[in-house]
Amino acid sequence: MLAVNYTNLRDNMKTFMDKVTDDYETMIVTRKNNKNVVMLSEEAYNNLMENAHIMGSKANFDWLMESKAQLENGLVEVHDLIEVVEDE
């Protein structure tokens, strides 16, 4: 996690934004009166929101844990994919 003050961020915006998006860094932008801001990539944000949704529902969480247990216990099946060709 990086920390940068507002002035430094403003002067080097592209460099810091590239670090956030290309290097998957999370950045704390420090401001007066401890009114800090967190900067993260859209990809990281979307992942965070998806995880919050999955973990926010007991039913979703239980389903995920059951699937994980099945995988760990070898209760899986492998299937060949069927290619669907549309008529032209």
N, C-alpha and C positions, 0 to 999 in steps of 0.2 A: 504494500500500500504506500502510495506517495502522498506527501503533504506539500502544498505550495501556497504561498500567500496570494491574495487577489492581484496585487500589482505585478508580481512575477508571472502569474497566469496570463494576465492581459497582454504583457509584453512578449510572451512566447506561446500564444494560444495554439498555433498549429502543432508545434513540437509536443506540447502536453496532450493535445487531443489525439495525436498519432500514438503516443505511449498508451493512452487509455484503450484505443481501438486495436492497435496492432500488437501490443504486448500484454493485453488483457489486464492492465493495471487498474486499480481503483484509486481515485485521487480525492483527497480531502482538500478543499479550498478553504483556507483559514481566513476569517474576517473579524472585524472589530466586534467586541462584545460577545465573542464566542458564538456568533451566528454563522457557523460553518456550513458548507455545502459539500455533498458527495457527488463526484462525477464518475460515471461508469458508462461503458459502451451500451448501445441499444441491445446487442446480443446478450450481454450479461444481465441487463434489466429484464429482458423477456424471459430468460432462464430463471431468474429470481421470482418473477411473477408466476410462472408455471409451477415452480416448486411450492410456492405459497398456496396456490390453488389446490394442488394435490395433497399437501400436508394439512390443509385447512378443513378437510372433510374426513371424518373418521371412516366413512365407507370407502373413500378413495384410498386412504392410507392402509386400511385393512386389506383391500384388494391387492395393492402393491406388495405388501408384506407376504401375502399368501402366494403370489406369483414368484416372488424371490425365493421363498422356501421350496416351492415346486422345482425351480431351476436348480437350486443347491442340492436337492435330493434326486436329481436326474429324472424327474417326471416330465420329460419333454419329448416331443416328437418332431422329426425333421420331415418336411414335405418339399417336393419339387414345386417350383413356381410354374404356373401355367401362363403362357403368353397369350394374351387376347389380341387378335388382329381384327381391326374394324374393316368392314366391307368398303371397298372404294367406289 
